């Protein structure tokens, strides 16, 4: 069985690992990504706030040695879902099964003034560059602004605000600074009311200005103000932005998208195209755009492909569950577990922030680095 996996994020890494573990050289798996390595999502903030270095959190795809898997670093130029083929700078690849796991791209240019007056910190490159910006920041008005929905890892902007508070306290700049969090959502983590309440309490305790249901439309570089969709304005000295999210252009051009994302069967992750699956942020499956959901979806696809290879029928279906560790500052971490089912409100649990959960978060990263890259790693 030839399997073509597009994208080496949480979904692509988990899928190829599971297939290799079960099938080894019985499968011919090609994993394609334009990057040379992987950065865990939470590691971006760790680098940004000086907890670790960019080199320490970069996991090279060259370190992957998995039976039956070949990694190809190349730009994908065209996707043909009918024939399960792609055109890349490294040539054409075809397969019996294709899995699209290319995630969501960020588009700072969609928000006028963001590239000129603000800083995108949601890509690894942007977060690493923001570290230098923060190191030279002398205090003032900081706005953390989300420019659209959906966006990756809904708790991350709240984490940023709380970690920034600690960072400025440590540098003796908190009293001369203001922090505002501007989001187009009515609560920090809508699927988890308990987590949202805890975050709102943390904001109030630290004097962080919470601005819900507010959409950043543009930044005025000359006047140094954020312009909101309702016409309001907010002055800033430093703007840390979450840019508009879109499917990669090559996916948009493939004809697979409906309303901007790839529709899939919410239980099997199958697309409308035979033997073509999609997992993670690139889909409209109905869960938040976060790596843990992509990873769990990939496990379902892997089970179904393994069963197919062995002429069996898989009953594996996606359960919509994901776990997220949330930084509350002051060395405390909370944990959210939420389940999304079609047509039903999300359900879940929230573990109050504590220092003991830091070890669990570290294990989350360490175990995946070990499984995916054969690397022993501590997150910070």
Helices and strands as residue ranges (DSSP letters): E 2-6, H 10-23, G 24-26, E 28-33, E 37-39, H 43-48, H 54-57, E 58-60, G 61-63, E 69-73, E 76-80, E 85-88, E 91-94, E 97-100, E 104-107, G 108-110, H 114-117, E 119-120, H 124-136, E 141-146, H 156-170, G 174-176, E 178-182, H 193-206, E 209-211, E 216-220, E 225-228, E 233-235, E 238-242, E 244-247, H 249-252, E 257-258, E 261-262, E 276-278, G 280-282, H 291-309, E 321-329, E 332-339, E 347-354, H 357-373
